[in-house]
Amino acid sequence: MNLSYFFLKRSGSPGYDHSFLPALAWSHPLKGKWAVTSEVWGTTHQNETTGGTTSLLAAATYQVRPRLVLDSGMNFGLRGNIPRATFLVGFTYSIFDLYHPSRR
């Protein structure tokens, strides 16, 4: 679960707009190195002309090595002025093990 708050500079006028970005994520391991994940997320309205959004993300992940994970999925725009479907592909590489410092 995440909650972000954004200060957004107004284009062509003084001051700032603001927006919240809540997200609720779920993931579950499958067989072997595979896992699935999903996330519901969105934004609150930014100002009188820019409304809020809601999206649903569904993805599969594959752990190549302990520190390298490949992922791909689809993001579905449910509400707001956003694309109705977007394909995503990426990777995560951990450069530092925060929870298990080097063992001597």
C-alpha positions as CSV (number, residue, x, y, z in Angstrom):
1,M,0.0,0.0,0.0
2,N,1.4,3.4,-1.0
3,L,0.3,7.0,-0.8
4,S,2.2,9.8,-2.6
5,Y,1.5,13.5,-2.6
6,F,2.6,15.7,-5.6
7,F,3.2,19.5,-5.8
8,L,2.7,20.4,-9.5
9,K,3.9,23.7,-10.9
10,R,1.2,25.4,-12.9
11,S,2.0,26.1,-16.5
12,G,1.7,29.8,-17.4
13,S,0.5,31.0,-14.0
14,P,1.9,31.3,-10.5
15,G,1.4,28.8,-7.8
16,Y,1.1,25.0,-7.6
17,D,-1.6,22.4,-7.9
18,H,-1.5,19.2,-5.9
19,S,-2.6,15.6,-6.3
20,F,-2.6,12.4,-4.2
21,L,-1.6,9.0,-5.7
22,P,-2.9,6.1,-3.7
23,A,-2.0,2.5,-4.7
24,L,-2.9,-0.9,-3.4
25,A,-0.7,-3.8,-4.6
26,W,-0.9,-7.6,-4.3
27,S,1.6,-10.2,-5.4
28,H,1.8,-14.0,-5.1
29,P,4.4,-16.6,-6.0
30,L,3.5,-19.2,-8.6
31,K,5.5,-22.3,-9.6
32,G,9.3,-22.1,-9.6
33,K,10.6,-18.6,-10.4
34,W,7.3,-17.2,-11.6
35,A,5.0,-14.8,-9.7
36,V,2.0,-12.6,-10.5
37,T,1.2,-9.2,-9.2
38,S,-1.7,-6.7,-9.5
39,E,-2.2,-3.1,-8.4
40,V,-5.1,-0.7,-8.3
41,W,-3.9,2.9,-8.4
42,G,-5.0,6.3,-9.4
43,T,-4.7,10.1,-8.8
44,T,-7.1,12.6,-7.3
45,H,-8.1,15.7,-9.3
46,Q,-5.2,18.1,-9.9
47,N,-7.3,21.2,-10.5
48,E,-10.6,22.3,-12.1
49,T,-9.5,21.2,-15.6
50,T,-7.5,18.0,-14.8
51,G,-9.6,15.3,-13.2
52,G,-8.5,12.2,-11.4
53,T,-7.7,8.7,-12.8
54,T,-8.1,5.1,-11.8
55,S,-6.1,2.2,-13.3
56,L,-5.6,-1.6,-12.8
57,L,-2.3,-3.2,-13.5
58,A,-1.8,-7.0,-13.9
59,A,1.7,-8.5,-14.5
60,A,3.8,-11.6,-14.4
61,T,7.4,-11.7,-13.1
62,Y,10.3,-14.1,-13.6
63,Q,13.3,-14.2,-11.3
64,V,16.4,-14.8,-13.5
65,R,18.9,-14.5,-10.6
66,P,18.4,-13.6,-6.9
67,R,19.0,-9.9,-7.8
68,L,17.5,-9.8,-11.3
69,V,13.7,-10.0,-12.0
70,L,12.0,-9.6,-15.4
71,D,8.4,-8.4,-15.6
72,S,5.7,-7.7,-18.1
73,G,2.0,-6.9,-17.9
74,M,-0.9,-4.7,-18.9
75,N,-2.2,-1.5,-17.4
76,F,-5.9,-0.8,-17.9
77,G,-7.2,2.7,-17.6
78,L,-10.6,2.5,-15.8
79,R,-11.4,6.2,-15.3
80,G,-10.0,9.5,-16.5
81,N,-8.1,10.9,-19.5
82,I,-5.6,8.1,-19.8
83,P,-4.9,5.3,-22.3
84,R,-7.4,2.4,-22.0
85,A,-4.7,-0.3,-22.3
86,T,-0.9,-0.1,-22.1
87,F,1.6,-3.0,-22.4
88,L,4.6,-2.8,-20.0
89,V,7.9,-4.7,-19.9
90,G,10.9,-4.1,-17.6
91,F,13.3,-5.4,-15.2
92,T,14.5,-4.8,-11.6
93,Y,18.2,-5.3,-10.6
94,S,19.1,-5.0,-7.0
95,I,22.5,-3.3,-6.6
96,F,22.6,-3.5,-2.8
97,D,21.2,-6.0,-0.3
98,L,19.8,-3.8,2.4
99,Y,18.5,-6.5,4.6
100,H,21.5,-8.9,4.6
101,P,24.8,-7.0,4.7
102,S,27.8,-8.8,3.5
103,R,28.6,-11.8,5.7
104,R,32.1,-12.2,6.9
